[in-house]
Structure formats: structure tokens, C-alpha cells
Amino acid sequence: MSADPLRVLVLTDPAMERHTAAGHPERHERLAAVVKGAEAGAAAAGAELSVRAPGPAEDQAITAVHDQEYLDALDQLDASGGGWIDPDTYLAPGSMHAARLAAGAAIEAALAVARGEAAVAFSVSRPPGHHASARRAAGFCLLNNVAIAALALRRAGNAQRIAIVDWDVHHGDGTQAIFDHDPDLLYASTHQRPLYPGTGSPEEHGSGSAAGTMHNLTLSPGAGDDAFVAAWQDLLERVRAFLPEAIVVSAGYDGHRDDPLANLAITEHGYRTVSAAIAAVTRELGLHGAALVLEGGYDLGALERSAAATVAGLLAGPSAAAPGSSSPG
């Protein structure tokens, strides 16, 4: 079965709104903004878009990434009324149901693309995940959704070699740590430096038999579309050479110039250009498309516009990915 090139699937659920804390920047209104943006991007490309609610990830899928003791501790904290894990990361009653739905949405997005059911599948979910490691919550993240999705692809027999592409403004330290020794998982990231969590040096390449599978390029405060696009031209050459059987994107939009939590100056045009370049790689590799998993991004207008640009870019034809172009196609 081949993917309909104009089919977009959005996976989201209002129950994810139950994960909430007053005044926290990672708020539930983010989901509606991204869904609206995805709808606009699909409409601009003349694409069919469908929205469905995901099922929660099963514990077997979660514990393929996270220690059982860690998952039990999160469930116990949720059941006892919640609380703060660190100054940025919390559980409220219902947070773990939201987290299981977020992981389930990531799994379903990755599988939908791998099976040719969609050219673009977007897990519009929260809480985000790329700072969560096997035994630690951090940076707003409880479960590492992209890691759970990647291993679910393997268990289902849809892909062994997988590339995770992460353009969130913060380095995905949890994702890198989880796969640091995995020779069949390539992790490529751009992120602002210096900035939380302080990891992601270009000298971090992976360990043991996985040496050469971790690829980090840092962006200085104030960097905009030109630097962002140039970095991804470099990184996508490495992705292409890895010959992945699936590509999953940690789609964080806190690098946007309007975002309040960081200092980059990326615009929706940069996200569209890089997304079109990713689409070109998927075509060259004979893949059905790419799955997106929402990470950061805290300005609602920037989220909406950037999500629209991403979906439109992934659906764009080959000319939209011309090297050096950071203007809309």
C-alpha cells in the first residue's frame, strides 16, 4: 500500500488538557493552535485531513523505553494528587492518562506513515517528551514520546533503522541518552546554545557500536532562518546517508522569533523550508512520508503558523526544497 501524498492525519484528544498547572507556559491551548495550523497547512496544499483520538500507549510500549519503577512512581504521584517533580515539571490528577495518550498518539502517527496510511501524521499531544530519559522526568516531559514511537515501529516490524529529527530549541537530552548505544537509531538535533539543558555538543556522537549516530548542531542566540536551514541541509545529508526506514520529527516550535522562552529568530518560512527538505529525503529513500510529534513552542500564534508551514512543507513538491531557499514555496 502506498501513501496518498495528500493525506494528513492529526492525532489528539481533549483529555490531554487535564495535565495542567496554573501559569505554566506548557498550557493546553497549545493543542488547538497546532490543530488549527495543521488544518490550514493541509488546506493550502489541497490535502485531505482527518482528526482522530489516539488510544493510550500500553505499559509494554512505555517500559520498552522507561524503567517499570519509574512508571510506577509517576502513577503513584498522579494517584496521590500530583505534585512538582522539579521547578519546571509536574503531575496533576490525570497527567498520566494524558501522558499515555501522548505516547499513544506518537505511536499511531509513526505507524500510520510507516504503513502508508498517511503522508503526514501529526501527534498533537502533551505533555511533551524529549527531555524525559529512562528513569527521569525533566523539562516539562514525563514520557519520551518519540522514543516510545521508535521502538513501537521496531516491535511492529515496520522499521529497524530509524531517524529522529529534532528541531526544538532545546536539546533532546532524554532522547539522546535513551539511544546513545543504539547503532540503528540516528538522532539529529539543532538547538540553541547556551540554553537548557546544556547538552548537545557537536562532539557528542554516540557510544560504542553507535558511535556516529548522534548529530548535534548548535545555533547561537539570534540565529534565524538562514542558519537554521543551513544546519538542516548538513544534518539531512547525514540522515540520507544513514538510510533510515522511518523518520520521526520532534517538532518543537520554541525556536520561533516570537517564542518567549528562547532567543532564536526562526520564522514559519524556515520551518517550511526544512520540512520540504525532509519530504525530499523521504521521497529519495522511498518512504511514505514523515511523522511529527509535538514538543515545545509557547506562543500560540507562532505555533499555529509554524504548524501550518510544516504540514505545507511536508506536502510540497521537490522544487520547494531547493537548497538555500527560506521563503515560502
N, C-alpha and C positions, 0 to 999 in steps of 0.2 A: 504494500500500500504506500503510495507517495503522498506527501503532504499537499493539501491545497495551498498554493502560495499566498492566497488572500484570506486565510482562516486565522483568526486571533481568538485565543481562549483566555479569559480572565478568571482566576480562582480567588474568591474572597468570601467572607462570612461576617455578618454583623456581630456575632458572638466574640469576635476579636476585640470589640470595643470594650469588653468587660475588663480588660487589662488597662487600668487607669490609675493615675495619681495626680492630684491637683497641682497645676503649674508645671508639670513635666513637659519638656519640648517634644517628646515622642508621644504625641496625642492621637486619639482615634480619628480625628478629622482628616488626617493624612490619607487614610484609605479612600475616602470619597474623592479627594483631589486626584489621586492616581488613577482611579477608575474612570473619572471624567476625562482625564488626559488620554488614557488608552483608547477610549471611545472616539475621541477627536482624531487621534493618530490613525486609527483604523478607517474612519470615515474619509480622511484625506487621501488614503490610499485606495479607496473603493473596496475595502475589505469587509468580509462578514465577521462580526464579533459576537461571541456568546459569553455569558457570565454564569458561573455555577459555583455552588458552595462545595468546598472540599470536605472529605471525611477527615477525622483526626488521625494522625500518624499512630500506628500501633507501637506498643512499647518495644517490640522486637526491632523495629526500624530505628527507634531512638537509641536503644542500647547497642546498636552496631557502631555508634559514634560515642555515646556518653556512658559513663560507668553507671551501673544499676544503683549503687549507693548514692550517687549524685542525684539521679532522677527521683529516688525515694525521698531524699532530703527536700527537694523542691516541692514534691507533692505534700509532704508533711507541713511545710511552711504555708503553702496555699490553704490547706485544710484548717490550719490554726488561725486563719485570719490574715495571713500575709505579713509583710514587713520588708525592711530595706536590707539588701544584701551588701551593698556598698553605697557611697553617696549618689551614684547615678542609677543603680539597678534595684528593682523592687519586685515583689509579688503582691498582688491584691487577690481577694477571693475571686476565682475564675480565671486567674492569669494562666494557670497550667492548662486549662481547656483551650484558651486562646493560643498558647504555645504549641499544643498538639495540633491544633488546626493549621497554624502557620507552617509547621513541619509537613503536615499532610498536603497542604497546598503546594509546597515546593516539590514534593514527590510527584504529585499529579501533574504539575506543569512539566517537569522533566520527562516523565513517561509519555505525556501527550505528544511532545515533539519527537521523542525517540521512536514512537510508534507511527508517526506520520499523520496524527490526528489534527495537528495544527502546525503552522509555520512559526508562529509566535505564541508562547504560553506564558502568562504573567501571573506569578504568585503575588497578589496584592495583599500583604499579610503583615501582622505584627503580633508579638514583639519581633524585632529583627534578630539576626543570629550570628554575624560573622566574628564577633568578639568572644563568643562562648567556646570554651575548649572542652575537652572530655570530662573534666571534673570541676569546672569553674564558670560561673556566670559573671559577666562584666559588660560595661559599656552599653547598657540598655538591653543586653541579649541574655536569653535563658537557654535556648536550644539552638544549635548551629544548623539552620535550615538547609543551607546549600550542601553541607557535608552529609546530612541525612539523605538528601535527594540523590547525591552522587552515589552513595553506597546502595541506595534502593535501585538505581539503574543497573548496578552490577548484579545484585541479587536476582533481578528480573531477567537477566541475560540480555539486556538491551545495549550495554556498552561496558567495556573493560577499561579502555583508555579515555579519560575524561579531562576536560579543561574547565577550570573555574576562572572566570574573568571578573575582576573586582575593581570597579571604578569609584567606589565610595571614597570620600575624602580622608577617612581614617583607614589605616592598615588593618586588614582582617587577620589579626594575630591568632585568633582561635582557629580559623580555617587553616592557616599555615601550620600551626602546631599539630593539628589533627593529621595532616597529610605529609608531615615533614619526612617520613621514612617510606612513603608510598611511591614507587617508581612509575606507576601507571596513572598518577594524578598530577597534572600540571596546574599550578596556581600562578596567575599573573595579576599584578596589582599596580595601580597608580594611586598615590595618596600624598597629602600634604605633609611636609616635614620641615621643621619640628611641629608635632601635634600628637595628641593622644593616639595610640598607646605607647608611642616611642619606638616601636619595632618597624620592621620592613626596610632594613638597609639593603641597598643593591648587592651587598656582599653576602646576604643570606640566600643560599642556593638550594637548600635541601640537604639531607643527611644520608650517609651510607649509599645504598644502591639507588637512592632517589636524588643523589647529587645532580644538580642541573635542572630540577623540575620546579623550583621556586624562583619566580622572576619578579623583582620589585624595582619600580622606577619612581623616584620621589619628585614632587613638584614643590617649588618654593612659594611662600605666600605671595599672592598677587598674580600667579600664573593663570593664564586664560586659555582660550580655545586653541591657539597655535601650539602652545606647549603640550596641552592635553592630547591633541590629535597626533602630534609628532611622537609622543611617548607610546601611544597605542599603535602607530604604524610599526614601531620597533617591536612591541610586545606581540602583536598579532603575527608577525613573521615567525616568532618563536612558537606561538600556538600552532600555526600552519605546519611547521617542521615536526611538531610532536605527533601529528596525525591523530587527533582525538576522534573518538566515535560519538562524542556528545559534547556540547558546550553549554554551560550554565553560567549565567551572569549574576553576580552580586550587584544589583542595581541600586546604588545609593546616590542621592542627588544633593548631598550636603556640600559638594564642591561648586555648586552654582553660586554665581556672584551675589545673589540675594539671600543666601542662607545665613542665618545668624550665628552658627556655631563654628565657622571656619573662615578661612581668608583667601580662598581661591576665587577666580573670576571667570569660571566656565559658564557658558550660556547654553541654551537649548540647542543652538546650532552645533556646538561641539559634541553634544550627546548624539545628535542626529548623524553627524559625520562618522563618529566612531561606530555607531550602531550599523550604519550602512557598510562599513568596512568589515564588521563581524559577519553580516549577511553574506558578503562576498566570500569570506573564508568558508562559511558553511556550504556555499554552492561549490566551491573548488573541491571540498572534501566529500561531496556527495551526501551531506547531512540534510535532514528535513527542515532544520531551522535552529532556533536558539530559545532556551527557556530563561526567563527573567525571575529573580527573587528579590523583592523589595528589601533594602537595607535602610540607610539613613535618608535625610532630607527633611527639613523642618520649616521651610517657608512654603505655604500652601500653594501660592501662585506659581512659584518656581517648580514645585513638584508636578503640578498639572501640566505646565508647558513642557517640562523635560520628559515626562512620561509620554506625552503626545509625540514629541520629537523622536524618542527612542523607538516607539512602535512604527512610526512612519519610516524611520531609517532602516529598520529590520525588514520592512516590506518593499524597500526601494530597489530599483533595478541596478545593474552593475555600474552605470555612469555616476550614481550618487556617491560612490566610494572612491572617487578619483583622488589620488594622493595629493595632500596639501590643501584640499578644499575644506573649509569650515563654514561654508554658507549653505543655506537650505537648498535641497535639490528641487 
